[in-house]
């Protein structure tokens, strides 16, 4: 490289075509420049040297002759300009959206746990001293309390009524087995209720479930389920929702049952009880709920309440996705326990998961009921799946199954700061277990699919976690041991009286489904044994030949028609295990 003689003006730049730029100030001779150039591969370098006496950035013409040259000052000005543009953009964003968010949520966030109206949330605690009730916390507290267990019926079609007695009888028996006085591990006595709308008050389903069944001979008197019937209007119907809103037009056909599912909200009106539990008919209690009942029944100032709250944390009964705003032991009165449904959640919606509507354990409160009903009737729901859709533009939108009814409504309600501070999301493998895959599958972008066994010849596999975390093995419900579960829910696995095949080993969730089916059939067998002991051979035998290793003789063929019920839908007792 030949360089002109003479010194360069102070502040000039040597531009290297390989991408390296070198500033020097001053260089007294071309020889010093040449020594620098030879240190960085001179064969690939083009050098532009400004002659002495000429400023570095004097004319546009000189810049055009030197395409690799830019002044230091120009680079600095450019950087400052881009920083100002970025600052202006960020400031505009927060000015437009930040103030709106502040207005919406400021009042809710300001009401911290110390400011909640404790007296309004507390209910009188029934004190019925018994000396034979378990004392798991070692506090000397051996009182028993009453708990309302509720199911709701929204239709009584023949296909539903056909197996209603078996479903309700096993449902009720499972609760009795794990409650006072049947279970020594529990100090809570169950009271059973069935909520129906006025249109079903005199239906076959109501007769099967209540003490009035003996008059209609729907089931034998000795096998009466003896539930208390609560006839209630739907909390909100489409005609009662604000006219012209999206909610008013679409709620009737949303989810499983449309606006009829709102019947579950009447659980909040059971204010004569300190605790009320709503369970779907396809659930089964496999262990006492005292861990939750103690935490809700007793305030944090009570020794039992404090010990129960610590146990929820120590035993990891709280969902790993739940973010506690205050230490749980400081929450004076817990208002609700629930689980969220991540099973059919699309990507990027993990923070807006709906409520799983099959299980709800609450502190009854008429004010909460009124707030929820008012929220529905106001119709403040925006159509869509985007961040500003759903209930009050909160993002709890149509990506949620049943978003217009229970799943979306309660999902939003318990997400709001004031309610979130006193309601707890539970571990979904331990409560309301559905044996679902915690990861999405390439099988289908919407519908869930279990994890394939390694030997299964399938063309799909697991991908990212549905709840948005990097690792979700702590909620691997497909293979979760039933011994560490309190409540199971037959959604993914389908109801036992559907007599599905359990032999096909394709996915992991078959492991969870088999254990859940076994628990249901064993509960039915326990009930049958008691009925036989009291009334003789009044129930069917269990000698069905369809997959007896899984269905324990209660299925004669695959499908619902193969199920062998204790009592048929028209009230006739089954004989020798054969259906009519």
C-alpha positions in Angstrom: 0.0 0.0 0.0 1.5 3.3 -1.1 0.6 6.3 1.1 1.1 10.0 0.3 3.7 11.8 2.2 2.9 14.5 4.6 1.1 14.5 7.9 -2.7 14.0 8.4 -5.0 16.4 10.0 -5.8 15.7 13.7 -9.1 13.7 14.2 -9.1 12.0 10.8 -10.1 8.4 10.4 -8.5 5.5 8.6 -11.3 3.3 7.3 -10.4 -0.4 6.7 -12.6 -2.2 4.1 -12.5 -5.4 6.2 -14.8 -3.6 8.6 -12.3 -2.3 11.2 -12.2 1.5 11.7 -9.3 3.2 13.4 -9.1 6.7 14.8 -5.7 8.3 15.3 -4.8 11.7 16.5 -2.5 13.0 15.3 -0.3 11.0 13.0 2.8 12.9 12.1 3.9 11.0 9.0 2.7 8.5 6.5 5.2 6.1 7.8 3.3 5.8 11.1 0.1 5.2 9.2 1.7 2.5 7.2 2.9 0.8 10.3 -0.6 0.6 11.5 -2.0 -0.7 8.3 0.5 -3.6 8.0 -0.6 -4.9 11.3 -4.1 -5.9 10.0 -3.8 -7.9 6.8 -2.8 -5.2 4.3 -3.8 -7.4 1.3 -7.5 -6.7 2.1 -7.4 -3.1 3.1 -8.2 0.1 1.3 -6.9 3.2 3.1 -8.1 6.8 2.7 -5.9 9.4 4.2 -6.9 13.0 4.5 -4.1 15.5 3.5 -2.8 17.9 6.1 -4.6 21.2 6.3 -8.0 19.8 5.2 -10.7 19.3 7.8 -12.2 15.8 8.1 -15.8 16.7 7.3 -15.7 19.8 5.2 -17.8 19.1 2.1 -20.4 16.7 0.8 -18.3 16.2 -2.3 -15.4 14.9 -0.3 -17.8 12.5 1.5 -19.0 11.1 -1.8 -15.4 10.5 -2.9 -14.8 8.6 0.3 -17.7 6.1 0.8 -16.1 4.5 3.9 -15.6 7.8 5.7 -18.0 9.2 8.3 -17.2 11.8 10.8 -17.1 11.1 14.5 -19.5 13.9 15.2 -22.0 12.6 12.7 -22.0 9.2 14.2 -22.5 10.7 17.7 -25.4 12.8 16.4 -27.0 9.8 14.7 -26.9 7.8 17.9 -28.4 10.7 19.9 -31.2 11.0 17.3 -32.2 7.4 17.6 -32.2 7.5 21.3 -34.5 10.5 21.2 -36.8 8.6 18.8 -36.9 5.5 21.1 -37.5 7.6 24.2 -40.4 9.4 22.5 -42.0 6.1 21.4 -41.7 4.5 24.8 -43.1 7.7 26.4 -46.0 7.8 24.0 -46.9 4.1 24.7 -47.0 4.5 28.4 -48.9 7.8 28.1 -51.6 6.1 26.0 -51.9 2.7 27.7 -50.3 3.1 31.1 -52.8 5.7 32.3 -55.7 3.6 31.2 -54.4 0.5 33.0 -53.7 2.6 36.1 -57.3 3.9 36.2 -58.7 0.4 35.8 -56.6 -1.5 38.3 -55.4 1.1 40.8 -58.3 0.7 43.2 -58.0 -3.1 43.1 -54.3 -3.2 43.7 -54.5 -0.5 46.4 -56.7 -2.8 48.5 -54.0 -5.0 49.9 -54.6 -8.0 52.2 -54.4 -5.8 55.3 -57.3 -3.7 54.1 -59.8 -6.4 53.3 -63.0 -6.3 55.3 -62.3 -9.3 57.5 -65.6 -9.1 59.5 -67.6 -9.1 56.3 -65.9 -12.3 55.2 -66.2 -14.3 58.4 -69.2 -16.5 59.1 -70.0 -18.1 62.5 -68.1 -21.4 63.0 -70.4 -24.2 64.1 -69.0 -25.8 67.3 -70.3 -29.3 67.9 -67.9 -30.9 70.3 -67.2 -34.6 69.6 -64.5 -36.6 71.3 -63.9 -39.2 68.5 -63.0 -36.8 65.7 -59.5 -36.8 64.2 -57.1 -34.0 65.3 -54.5 -33.9 62.5 -52.8 -30.7 63.6 -52.4 -31.6 67.3 -54.3 -28.4 68.4 -56.8 -30.1 70.6 -59.6 -28.9 68.3 -62.1 -31.7 67.8 -65.2 -29.9 66.6 -67.3 -31.0 63.7 -68.8 -28.7 61.1 -71.4 -29.2 58.4 -70.5 -28.8 54.7 -72.9 -28.5 51.8 -72.1 -30.7 48.8 -74.0 -29.6 45.7 -74.6 -30.9 42.2 -76.7 -29.1 39.6 -78.9 -30.7 36.9 -79.7 -28.7 33.8 -81.3 -31.4 31.6 -83.1 -34.7 32.0 -83.0 -36.2 28.6 -83.5 -40.0 28.5 -79.8 -40.6 27.7 -78.8 -38.6 30.8 -81.4 -40.0 33.1 -80.6 -43.6 32.1 -77.6 -43.8 34.4 -78.3 -40.9 36.7 -79.0 -43.1 39.8 -75.7 -45.0 39.5 -73.7 -41.8 38.9 -75.3 -39.9 41.8 -75.2 -42.8 44.2 -71.5 -43.4 43.6 -70.8 -39.7 43.8 -72.6 -39.4 47.1 -71.1 -42.6 48.5 -67.6 -41.4 47.7 -68.2 -38.2 49.7 -69.7 -40.2 52.6 -66.7 -42.6 52.7 -64.3 -39.7 53.2 -66.3 -37.5 55.6 -67.5 -37.6 59.2 -68.6 -39.9 60.6 -67.6 -42.6 58.1 -64.0 -41.5 58.0 -61.9 -41.1 61.1 -59.7 -38.7 59.2 -62.4 -36.1 58.8 -64.4 -33.8 61.0 -66.8 -32.4 58.5 -70.3 -33.8 58.0 -71.7 -33.7 54.5 -75.2 -32.4 53.6 -76.3 -33.1 50.1 -78.2 -30.8 47.7 -79.4 -31.0 44.1 -80.1 -27.7 42.3 -82.6 -27.8 39.4 -84.5 -25.1 37.5 -88.3 -24.9 37.8 -88.7 -26.8 34.5 -87.2 -29.9 36.1 -88.8 -29.7 39.5 -91.2 -32.7 38.7 -88.9 -34.5 36.3 -87.7 -38.1 36.6 -84.2 -36.8 37.5 -85.5 -34.8 40.5 -87.5 -37.8 41.6 -84.4 -40.0 41.5 -82.3 -37.6 43.5 -84.7 -36.6 46.3 -86.9 -38.1 49.0 -89.9 -37.7 46.8 -88.8 -40.7 44.7 -90.7 -43.2 46.7 -94.0 -41.7 45.6 -93.2 -42.2 41.9 -91.4 -45.5 42.2 -88.5 -44.3 40.1 -86.3 -46.2 42.5 -87.1 -48.4 45.4 -87.6 -46.6 48.7 -84.7 -48.4 50.4 -82.3 -47.1 47.7 -83.5 -43.5 47.9 -80.7 -41.0 47.5 -82.4 -38.5 49.9 -80.8 -35.3 48.5 -82.5 -32.0 49.3 -83.9 -30.5 46.2 -83.3 -26.8 45.6 -85.5 -25.3 42.8 -83.8 -22.2 41.6 -84.2 -19.9 38.6 -81.2 -19.4 36.3 -79.2 -16.5 37.6 -79.3 -14.8 34.2 -81.0 -15.7 30.9 -80.3 -14.1 27.5 -83.4 -11.9 27.8 -82.0 -10.4 31.1 -78.6 -9.5 29.6 -78.1 -6.0 28.2 -79.7 -5.9 24.8 -77.4 -5.9 21.7 -74.3 -7.2 23.5 -72.2 -10.1 22.2 -72.8 -11.9 25.5 -76.6 -11.6 25.1 -76.5 -13.1 21.6 -74.0 -15.9 22.2 -74.2 -17.2 25.8 -77.1 -19.6 25.1 -74.9 -21.9 23.0 -71.5 -21.4 24.8 -69.6 -24.3 26.5 -71.5 -27.4 27.6 -74.8 -25.8 28.7 -74.8 -22.1 27.9 -76.5 -19.9 30.4 -77.9 -23.0 32.2 -74.5 -23.7 33.7 -74.8 -20.4 35.7 -77.0 -22.5 37.9 -73.8 -23.4 39.8 -73.6 -19.8 41.0 -76.3 -20.6 43.6 -73.6 -22.4 45.5 -72.7 -18.9 46.8 -76.2 -18.5 48.3 -75.8 -21.4 50.7 -75.0 -18.9 53.5 -76.3 -21.2 56.3 -73.0 -23.1 55.7 -69.5 -21.9 56.3 -68.2 -23.9 53.4 -70.0 -25.2 50.2 -68.6 -27.5 47.6 -70.0 -27.8 44.1 -68.9 -31.0 42.2 -70.0 -32.2 38.8 -71.7 -35.6 38.6 -68.6 -37.1 36.9 -66.3 -36.5 39.9 -65.3 -38.9 42.6 -63.8 -38.1 46.0 -61.0 -40.5 46.8 -59.6 -38.8 50.0 -60.9 -36.3 52.6 -60.9 -32.6 51.8 -60.1 -31.6 55.4 -56.8 -30.0 54.3 -58.9 -27.4 52.4 -61.9 -27.3 54.7 -59.8 -26.5 57.7 -58.0 -23.7 55.9 -61.3 -22.1 54.8 -63.4 -22.9 57.9 -61.0 -21.4 60.4 -59.5 -17.9 60.1 -55.7 -17.4 60.2 -55.9 -16.3 63.8 -57.2 -19.8 64.9 -54.6 -22.5 65.6 -56.2 -24.9 63.2 -56.5 -22.3 60.5 -52.9 -21.3 60.8 -51.7 -24.9 60.8 -53.8 -25.7 57.8 -52.5 -22.8 55.8 -48.9 -23.8 56.5 -49.8 -27.4 55.4 -51.1 -26.2 52.1 -47.7 -24.7 51.3 -45.5 -27.4 52.9 -47.4 -30.3 51.1 -47.3 -28.4 47.8 -51.1 -28.5 47.4 -51.1 -25.0 45.8 -50.7 -24.9 42.0 -47.1 -24.1 40.9 -48.6 -21.6 38.5 -50.3 -19.6 41.3 -48.7 -16.4 42.4 -49.4 -15.6 46.0 -49.7 -11.9 46.6 -49.3 -12.2 50.4 -48.0 -15.1 52.6 -50.9 -17.6 52.8 -50.6 -17.7 56.6 -51.6 -14.0 56.7 -54.8 -14.4 54.6 -57.5 -13.9 57.3 -60.3 -15.7 55.5 -59.9 -17.8 52.3 -62.9 -17.2 50.0 -62.4 -19.9 47.4 -60.4 -22.9 46.2 -60.4 -23.9 42.5 -58.3 -25.3 39.7 -57.6 -23.7 36.3 -58.0 -25.5 32.9 -54.8 -25.5 30.8 -55.9 -28.5 28.8 -57.2 -26.8 25.7 -55.4 -23.5 26.1 -53.7 -22.1 22.9 -50.2 -20.7 22.9 -49.5 -17.3 24.5 -52.7 -17.4 26.6 -51.2 -19.1 29.7 -51.9 -16.1 31.9 -55.6 -16.1 31.0 -56.6 -19.7 31.8 -60.2 -20.3 32.6 -61.7 -22.0 35.7 -62.2 -25.7 35.6 -65.9 -25.7 36.2 -66.3 -29.2 37.7 -64.9 -28.3 41.1 -65.6 -25.2 43.2 -65.1 -24.9 47.0 -66.2 -21.6 48.3 -67.2 -19.6 51.4 -70.9 -18.8 50.6 -71.5 -15.1 50.3 -74.6 -13.4 48.9 -72.6 -10.3 47.9 -70.3 -12.4 45.7 -73.4 -14.0 44.0 -74.9 -10.6 43.4 -71.6 -9.3 41.9 -71.3 -12.2 39.5 -74.9 -12.0 38.4 -74.6 -8.3 37.9 -71.4 -8.8 35.8 -73.3 -11.2 33.5 -76.4 -9.1 33.1 -74.3 -6.0 32.3 -72.9 -7.9 29.3 -69.5 -6.3 29.5 -67.8 -8.9 27.3 -65.8 -8.1 24.2 -65.8 -10.7 21.3 -62.4 -12.2 20.4 -59.3 -13.9 21.6 -57.0 -10.9 21.8 -55.5 -9.2 24.9 -58.3 -6.7 25.2 -61.1 -9.2 24.6 -63.4 -11.1 27.1 -64.8 -10.0 30.4 -64.2 -6.3 30.9 -61.4 -6.3 28.2 -59.3 -8.4 30.6 -58.1 -11.0 28.1 -60.4 -13.8 29.4 -61.9 -14.3 26.0 -63.0 -16.9 23.6 -59.8 -19.0 23.7 -61.4 -20.4 26.9 -63.9 -23.3 26.6 -67.1 -21.9 28.2 -65.7 -18.4 28.3 -69.1 -16.8 28.4 -70.3 -18.8 31.4 -68.7 -20.4 34.4 -65.2 -21.1 33.1 -64.5 -17.6 31.8 -66.6 -15.7 34.3 -65.0 -17.2 37.4 -61.6 -17.4 35.7 -61.8 -13.6 35.4 -63.4 -12.9 38.8 -60.7 -14.8 40.8 -58.0 -13.2 38.7 -58.9 -9.6 39.8 -56.5 -8.4 42.5 -59.0 -8.2 45.3 -60.4 -11.7 44.8 -57.0 -13.2 44.0 -55.7 -12.1 47.3 -58.1 -14.4 49.1 -58.7 -17.3 46.7 -56.3 -20.1 46.0 -55.5 -22.1 42.8 -54.9 -25.7 43.7 -52.5 -28.3 42.3 -54.6 -29.8 39.4 -53.2 -33.3 39.8 -54.1 -33.5 43.5 -57.5 -31.8 43.2 -59.9 -32.1 40.2 -57.5 -34.6 38.5 -58.4 -35.3 34.9 -55.2 -37.2 33.9 -54.3 -34.6 31.3 -51.0 -34.1 29.5 -49.2 -30.9 30.8 -47.6 -30.4 27.4 -49.1 -29.6 24.0 -48.9 -32.2 21.3 -48.2 -32.1 17.6 -51.2 -34.3 17.2 -53.5 -31.3 16.9 -53.0 -27.6 17.7 -56.3 -27.4 19.6 -57.3 -30.7 21.0 -55.3 -32.3 23.8 -53.5 -35.6 23.4 -51.6 -37.8 25.9 -47.9 -38.4 25.8 -47.2 -41.4 23.5 -45.5 -44.5 24.9 -42.0 -44.9 23.6 -43.0 -48.1 21.8 -46.2 -46.6 20.3 -46.0 -46.3 16.5 -47.5 -42.8 16.2 -46.6 -39.7 14.3 -47.0 -37.1 17.0 -45.0 -36.0 20.1 -45.0 -33.6 23.0 -43.8 -30.0 22.7 -44.0 -27.0 25.1 -45.8 -26.8 28.4 -49.4 -25.6 28.3 -49.0 -23.4 31.3 -46.2 -21.3 29.8 -43.4 -22.6 32.0 -40.2 -24.2 30.7 -40.6 -27.3 32.9 -44.0 -28.7 33.9 -43.1 -32.2 35.2 -44.5 -31.2 38.6 -48.1 -31.4 37.1 -47.6 -34.6 35.1 -51.2 -35.7 35.8 -51.2 -38.5 33.2 -49.2 -40.8 35.6 -49.9 -39.1 38.9 -50.4 -41.7 41.7 -54.0 -41.7 42.8 -52.8 -42.1 46.4 -51.7 -38.5 46.2 -55.0 -37.3 44.8 -58.1 -36.1 46.6 -60.6 -35.7 43.8 -60.8 -37.1 40.3 -62.8 -35.8 37.4 -63.8 -38.0 34.4 -63.4 -35.5 31.5 -60.4 -36.6 29.6 -60.9 -40.2 30.6 -64.7 -40.2 29.9 -67.2 -41.4 32.4 -67.0 -45.1 33.7 -70.5 -45.9 32.5 -69.4 -45.2 28.9 -67.5 -48.5 29.0 -64.6 -47.3 26.9 -61.7 -49.6 26.0 -58.7 -49.3 28.3 -56.5 -51.9 26.7 -55.0 -49.8 23.9 -51.6 -48.7 25.2 -50.9 -45.6 23.1 -50.5 -42.8 25.6 -49.5 -42.2 29.2 -52.9 -40.9 30.3 -54.2 -44.4 30.0 -52.3 -45.1 33.2 -54.1 -42.3 35.1 -57.5 -43.3 33.5 -57.2 -46.9 34.6 -56.5 -46.0 38.2 -59.4 -43.5 38.2 -61.8 -46.1 36.7 -60.7 -48.6 39.3 -61.4 -46.2 42.1 -65.0 -45.5 40.8 -65.8 -49.2 40.4 -64.5 -50.0 43.8 -66.7 -47.3 45.3 -69.7 -48.7 43.5 -68.8 -52.2 44.8 -68.6 -50.8 48.3 -72.0 -49.2 48.0 -73.5 -52.5 46.6 -72.0 -54.4 49.5 -73.8 -52.1 52.0 -77.1 -52.3 50.1 -76.9 -56.1 50.0 -76.1 -56.2 53.7 -79.2 -54.1 54.5 -81.7 -55.1 51.9 -80.6 -58.4 50.4 -79.8 -59.0 46.8 -81.5 -55.9 45.4 -78.7 -54.8 43.0 -77.1 -56.3 40.0 -74.3 -58.8 39.8 -71.0 -57.7 38.3 -70.3 -60.4 35.7 -69.9 -58.4 32.5 -67.3 -59.8 30.1 -65.9 -56.7 28.5 -62.4 -56.0 29.7 -63.1 -57.3 33.3 -59.5 -56.5 34.3 -60.4 -52.8 33.9 -64.2 -52.6 34.3 -64.5 -55.1 37.1 -67.5 -56.9 35.5 -69.7 -53.8 35.2 -69.5 -53.7 31.3 -70.9 -56.4 29.1 -69.9 -54.7 25.9 -68.1 -51.6 24.6 -70.0 -48.4 24.8 -72.7 -46.9 27.0 -75.2 -49.6 26.1 -72.9 -52.2 27.5 -72.9 -50.7 31.0 -74.6 -52.8 33.7 -76.4 -50.4 36.1 -77.7 -51.0 39.6 -81.0 -49.4 38.6 -82.2 -48.8 35.1 -83.6 -45.4 34.1 -87.2 -46.6 34.3 -86.8 -47.7 37.9 -86.5 -51.5 37.3 -83.9 -53.3 39.4 -81.3 -55.1 37.3 -81.3 -58.9 37.8 -78.2 -61.0 37.5 -76.2 -58.3 35.8 -78.3 -58.1 32.7 -79.7 -54.7 31.5 -83.2 -54.3 30.0 
